[in-house]
Amino acid sequence: MDRLANTVRPYAWGSTTAIPALIGAEPTGRPQAEMWLGAHPGAPSRVDRGTGDQALSAVIDAAPETELGAPAVAKFGPRLPFLLKLLAAGAPLSLQVHPDLAQAKEGYADEERRGVPIDAPHRNYKDANHKPELICALTPFDGLCGFRDPAESADLLAALDVDSLKPYVDLLRAHPEEAALREVLTAVLSADPAEMKATVTEAAAAAERLGGAHAPYASIAHHYPGDPGVIAAMLLNYVQLQPGEALFLGAGIPHAYLNGLGVEIMANSDNVLRCGLTPKHVDVPELLRIVRFEATEPGILRPEADPDGEELYDTPIDEFRLSRYARPEDARPLQLPATTPQILLCTAGAPRAGELALAPGDSVFVPAGESVTLTGTGTVFRATVVA
């Protein structure tokens, strides 16, 4: 078992206070957006097994079956198939979707064949993997997830009373669900930039005046003035999670995180197709190929507890499995399953993992086959795989 030293990424949308408040540190005044826990090559966690500091990715590369277990290597290859994060949003993230596994393989192979540099700003597929995600709120957490009913979006847009939005309102009311959503998103993202900027500016002012259901979009527009993603966001469900609640984000589901602190886990991939709320590249044709144009309920997840106190956030994929242990003062020692690799993250209290004392923000990597016992009081998230 290894105590992890983790990198905090300073993305511009990050909160300046949420992660410092959790770990009991003084804010630096700079955004602290994501703490990465795992073996992703972009910022692998560091461990020290008595021979000096080294990347967890290097430790796994040196002996994958020892660290991950033979079943996990056979199923996912010689790498940790998930990335765990503390995510602290102080401003909206980009509006985005992720491909399914077949789409990712096809897109990656196509860009490789065409010789698109892996670090090119217009490249869509950095790898051949899919990127399902789960976000679990530690504080009240706001986000956008999936298309709302087109009739509801039409009502939201119509209430703004902006002339240039009226054709979108008519499309949403006149066409079948899939066609309406596809046509409106296509029109928004393909519009003349100057005309769309004027539309967004007028819509943002109206949303500010109206408040209520329009208030989140006024806030989004404050961070991204003139961005067509502000109108695209109005097509999506606005979701407010309470601490302990979660969202699963599967392939093709447009989404964005707006504000709050959470534990996020995802398959180990960098494949993102952006819809807006970003200065980065938006590949409209490829985006439209990936998006699932169907209205969905957000499907807020609440954990299911077993007799040992493990509260599982059930998802339909195998690359990650996230659960938590909220241990009261009288909790008995609990030995965790040892068949798969796991990362333990403390978010409250002062529990212990074996001999290691944990404080909020502390984490450990437990190789497959190694037994670990939880004791003490506090909240621990457990990330592993289904192998």
C-alpha positions in Angstrom: 0.0 0.0 0.0 1.4 3.4 -1.0 0.5 6.9 0.2 0.0 9.0 -3.0 1.3 12.4 -3.8 -1.0 14.0 -6.3 -0.9 16.9 -8.7 -3.5 19.7 -8.6 -4.2 21.1 -12.1 -4.7 24.9 -12.2 -7.3 25.2 -14.9 -8.9 28.6 -15.2 -12.4 27.4 -14.3 -11.2 26.0 -11.0 -12.3 27.2 -7.6 -9.7 29.1 -5.6 -11.0 27.9 -2.3 -12.8 24.5 -2.4 -9.8 22.1 -2.5 -7.8 24.2 0.1 -10.9 24.1 2.4 -11.2 20.3 2.1 -7.5 19.7 2.8 -7.1 22.4 5.4 -4.6 24.5 3.4 -4.4 28.3 2.8 -5.7 29.3 -0.6 -3.0 30.5 -3.0 -5.3 32.9 -4.9 -5.0 30.8 -8.0 -7.5 28.3 -9.4 -7.2 24.7 -8.1 -9.4 22.8 -10.4 -8.6 19.1 -10.3 -6.5 16.8 -8.1 -5.6 13.8 -10.1 -5.2 10.4 -8.5 -4.0 7.5 -10.6 -1.5 6.7 -13.3 -2.7 8.9 -16.2 0.5 10.0 -18.1 -0.6 13.6 -18.0 -0.1 13.8 -14.2 0.5 10.5 -12.6 0.4 10.2 -8.8 3.8 9.7 -7.1 4.8 7.0 -4.6 7.9 6.1 -2.6 8.6 2.5 -1.9 11.9 3.2 -0.1 14.0 3.8 -3.2 12.9 7.3 -4.0 10.0 9.1 -5.5 8.6 7.6 -8.7 5.4 7.8 -10.8 2.7 5.3 -10.1 2.5 4.7 -13.9 6.2 3.6 -13.9 5.5 1.3 -10.9 2.6 -0.3 -12.8 4.6 -0.5 -16.1 7.4 -2.4 -14.3 5.1 -5.2 -13.0 1.5 -4.8 -14.3 0.2 -8.2 -13.1 1.7 -7.7 -9.7 0.2 -4.2 -9.2 -3.2 -4.7 -11.1 -3.7 -8.5 -10.9 -3.9 -10.9 -13.8 -7.7 -10.6 -14.3 -7.6 -6.8 -14.6 -4.6 -7.0 -17.0 -6.4 -9.6 -19.1 -9.5 -7.4 -19.3 -8.1 -3.9 -19.6 -4.5 -4.3 -20.6 -1.3 -3.4 -18.5 -2.6 -0.1 -17.2 -4.8 1.3 -14.5 -8.1 1.8 -16.5 -9.5 4.7 -14.5 -8.6 8.1 -13.3 -9.9 9.4 -10.0 -10.2 13.2 -9.3 -11.2 15.8 -6.8 -12.9 18.3 -9.0 -13.6 21.9 -7.9 -15.5 24.0 -10.3 -15.7 27.8 -9.7 -16.9 28.5 -13.2 -18.6 26.4 -15.9 -16.5 23.8 -17.7 -16.8 23.4 -21.5 -20.0 21.9 -22.8 -18.9 18.5 -24.1 -19.7 14.9 -25.1 -17.6 11.8 -25.2 -17.5 9.0 -27.8 -18.4 5.4 -27.2 -15.7 2.8 -27.6 -16.3 2.0 -31.3 -16.5 5.7 -32.1 -13.2 6.4 -30.3 -11.4 3.6 -32.0 -12.7 4.7 -35.4 -11.9 8.4 -34.8 -8.4 7.7 -33.4 -7.6 5.5 -36.4 -8.8 8.1 -38.8 -6.8 10.9 -37.3 -3.7 8.7 -37.1 -4.2 7.7 -40.8 -4.5 11.4 -41.8 -1.4 12.3 -39.8 -3.0 14.7 -37.4 -0.4 15.4 -34.7 -1.4 14.0 -31.3 -0.9 17.5 -29.7 -2.6 19.5 -32.5 -5.3 21.8 -31.1 -7.8 20.6 -33.6 -7.3 16.9 -32.9 -10.4 15.2 -31.4 -9.1 11.8 -30.4 -6.0 11.5 -28.3 -6.5 7.8 -27.7 -8.7 4.9 -28.8 -10.7 4.6 -25.6 -14.1 5.8 -24.4 -14.6 8.1 -21.5 -17.7 7.4 -19.4 -17.7 9.5 -16.2 -19.3 9.6 -12.7 -19.4 12.7 -10.6 -20.3 12.5 -6.9 -21.0 15.7 -5.1 -19.2 16.6 -1.9 -20.9 20.0 -1.7 -24.0 21.3 -3.5 -23.1 20.8 -7.1 -24.6 22.3 -10.3 -24.4 20.9 -13.8 -26.0 20.3 -17.1 -26.8 16.8 -18.2 -28.6 15.5 -21.3 -31.2 17.2 -23.5 -34.4 18.3 -21.9 -37.8 17.8 -23.6 -37.8 20.0 -26.7 -41.1 21.6 -25.7 -39.5 22.7 -22.4 -36.5 24.2 -24.2 -38.9 26.0 -26.5 -40.7 27.5 -23.6 -37.4 28.6 -22.0 -36.2 30.2 -25.1 -39.6 31.8 -26.0 -39.7 33.5 -22.5 -36.6 35.4 -23.4 -38.5 37.2 -26.2 -35.4 37.5 -28.5 -36.4 37.8 -32.2 -33.4 35.8 -33.4 -34.3 32.9 -31.2 -37.8 32.5 -32.5 -36.9 30.2 -35.4 -35.3 27.8 -32.9 -38.5 27.9 -30.8 -40.5 27.0 -33.9 -38.2 24.1 -34.8 -38.4 22.7 -31.3 -42.2 22.8 -31.3 -42.8 21.6 -34.8 -40.4 18.7 -35.4 -40.1 15.3 -33.8 -37.7 15.1 -30.9 -34.5 13.9 -32.6 -34.9 16.1 -35.6 -35.7 19.2 -33.5 -32.7 18.8 -31.2 -30.3 18.0 -34.1 -31.5 21.0 -36.2 -31.4 23.5 -33.4 -28.0 22.5 -32.1 -26.6 22.4 -35.7 -28.1 25.9 -36.3 -26.7 27.4 -33.1 -23.1 26.0 -33.7 -23.1 26.9 -37.4 -24.5 30.4 -37.1 -22.6 33.5 -38.2 -20.3 34.3 -35.2 -21.1 38.0 -35.1 -24.9 37.4 -35.4 -24.7 34.6 -32.7 -22.7 36.9 -30.4 -25.5 39.5 -30.6 -28.1 36.9 -30.0 -26.3 35.6 -26.9 -25.8 39.1 -25.5 -29.5 39.9 -25.9 -30.5 36.5 -24.5 -28.2 36.8 -21.5 -29.6 40.3 -20.6 -33.2 38.8 -20.8 -32.2 35.8 -18.6 -30.7 38.2 -16.1 -34.0 40.2 -15.9 -36.1 37.1 -15.7 -34.1 35.1 -13.1 -35.7 31.9 -11.8 -35.2 29.1 -14.3 -33.2 31.4 -16.5 -30.7 32.5 -13.8 -28.2 29.6 -14.4 -27.9 30.6 -18.0 -27.3 34.3 -17.1 -24.5 33.1 -14.9 -23.0 30.9 -17.7 -23.2 33.9 -20.1 -21.3 36.0 -17.5 -18.4 33.6 -17.8 -18.6 33.1 -21.5 -20.1 36.3 -23.1 -21.2 35.8 -26.7 -20.5 32.1 -26.7 -23.0 30.0 -28.7 -22.7 27.4 -26.0 -24.9 29.6 -23.8 -27.9 28.9 -26.2 -26.9 25.3 -26.5 -26.9 25.0 -22.7 -30.6 26.0 -22.7 -31.4 22.8 -24.5 -30.0 20.7 -21.6 -31.4 19.6 -18.2 -30.2 21.8 -15.3 -29.2 19.6 -12.4 -28.5 20.4 -8.7 -26.8 17.6 -6.8 -26.8 17.5 -3.0 -23.8 16.0 -1.2 -23.7 12.3 -1.7 -25.7 12.4 -4.9 -24.0 11.5 -8.3 -24.5 11.6 -12.0 -23.3 9.0 -14.5 -22.4 10.5 -17.9 -22.3 8.0 -20.7 -21.3 8.2 -24.3 -23.0 10.9 -26.5 -24.6 12.8 -23.6 -23.9 16.5 -23.7 -23.0 17.9 -20.3 -21.1 20.5 -18.3 -20.2 21.0 -14.7 -21.0 24.5 -13.5 -20.1 24.9 -9.8 -19.2 22.8 -6.8 -16.8 20.2 -5.3 -17.0 16.5 -6.1 -15.2 13.2 -6.5 -15.0 12.3 -10.2 -14.0 9.0 -11.8 -13.7 8.2 -15.4 -12.2 5.7 -17.9 -8.6 6.6 -18.6 -9.1 8.7 -21.8 -8.7 12.3 -23.1 -11.4 12.1 -25.8 -13.6 15.2 -25.7 -15.9 16.7 -28.4 -16.8 20.3 -27.3 -20.1 22.0 -28.0 -19.2 25.4 -26.6 -18.3 27.4 -23.5 -14.7 27.2 -24.5 -12.1 29.0 -26.6 -10.9 25.6 -27.8 -11.6 23.9 -31.1 -15.2 22.9 -31.8 -15.5 20.3 -34.6 -19.2 20.7 -35.4 -19.5 17.8 -38.0 -17.7 15.3 -35.7 -19.7 16.5 -32.7 -23.0 16.0 -34.5 -21.9 12.4 -35.3 -21.3 11.7 -31.6 -24.1 13.4 -29.9 -27.2 11.3 -28.9 -30.2 13.5 -29.9 -32.7 12.3 -27.4 -34.4 13.9 -24.4 -33.3 12.1 -21.2 -33.9 12.5 -17.5 -30.6 13.2 -15.7 -30.9 10.1 -13.5 -29.5 11.2 -10.2 -27.7 8.3 -8.5 -27.8 7.7 -4.8 -25.6 5.0 -3.3 -26.8 1.6 -2.3 -25.4 0.3 1.0 -24.4 -3.3 1.7 -24.3 -4.9 5.2 -20.6 -4.0 5.6 -21.4 -0.3 5.0 -20.0 0.0 1.5 -22.2 2.5 -0.4 -22.0 1.7 -4.2 -22.7 4.1 -7.1 -23.8 1.5 -9.6 -22.8 2.1 -13.2 -23.1 0.0 -16.4 -19.3 -0.2 -17.2 -16.4 -2.1 -15.8 -13.4 0.3 -16.1 -14.3 1.8 -12.8 -16.3 1.1 -9.7 -16.8 3.9 -7.1 -18.1 3.4 -3.6 -17.8 5.2 -0.3 -17.6 4.3 3.4 -19.1 6.9 5.8 -17.8 5.5 9.0 -19.4 6.5 12.3 -17.5 6.7 15.6 -18.5 3.1 16.6 -17.6 1.5 13.3 -15.9 -1.8 13.5 -12.7 -2.5 11.6 -13.4 -3.5 8.0 -11.2 -5.6 5.7 -11.6 -4.5 2.1 -11.7 -7.0 -0.8 -8.2 -7.5 -2.2 -8.9 -9.0 -5.6 -8.5 -5.8 -7.7 -6.3 -2.7 -7.5 -7.8 0.2 -5.6 -7.4 3.8 -4.7 -8.7 5.1 -1.4 -9.5 8.8 -0.9 -10.4 10.4 2.4 -12.8 13.3 2.2 -13.7 13.8 5.9 -12.7 12.7 9.4 -9.6 10.8 10.4 -9.8 7.2 9.3 -6.9 4.8 8.9 -6.1 2.5 6.0 -4.0 -0.2 7.7 -1.2 1.7 9.5 -1.6 4.9 7.5 -3.5 7.7 9.1 -5.6 9.7 6.6 -6.8 13.3 6.6 -9.2 14.9 4.1 -7.5 14.9 0.7 -5.1 12.0 1.6 -5.1 8.9 -0.7 -3.5 5.5 -1.0 -2.9 3.0 -3.8 -3.5 -0.6 -2.8 -2.2 -3.2 -5.3 -4.3 -6.2 -6.2 -4.0 -9.0 -3.7 -2.9 -6.7 -0.8 -5.2 -6.7 2.2 -6.2 -3.4 3.8 -8.3 -2.8 6.8 -10.3 0.5 7.4 -10.5 1.7 11.0 -11.4 5.0 12.6 -14.1 7.6 11.8 -14.6 9.5 8.6 -15.5 9.2 4.9 -13.4 7.2 2.4 -14.1 6.8 -1.3 -13.0 3.5 -2.9 -12.2 3.4 -6.6 -11.5 0.1 -8.3 -12.5 -2.0 -11.3 -14.8 -4.8 -12.2 -12.5 -7.6 -13.4 
